[in-house]
């Protein structure tokens, strides 16, 4: 298996936001995700494309360094084929994927 293939990182997180200090940590974490090339696709769900498994692992290592002490973060490594098989069901305005030109959306 080649080390060079397109990978998607899907990051989902729940961080506390009750106190001012918690909201500041949330904002800082989210900012660092955006600076690292992640894009929000839903609230607290972010994606990033990587050119290889090696690159994906490097970004995961970075995420592990910036996770706030409170809360939970989950990361899925997805192949391009798996990511593009995702179905998005909606009945309202454009999704972030549509705005980025990434995904076919199923409307109902």
Secondary structure by P-SEA (a helix, b strand, c coil): cccccbbbbbbbbccccccaaaaaaaaaaaaaaaaaccccccccbbbbbbccaaaaaaaaaaaaacccccbbbbbbbbcaaaaaabbbbbccccccccccccbbbbcc
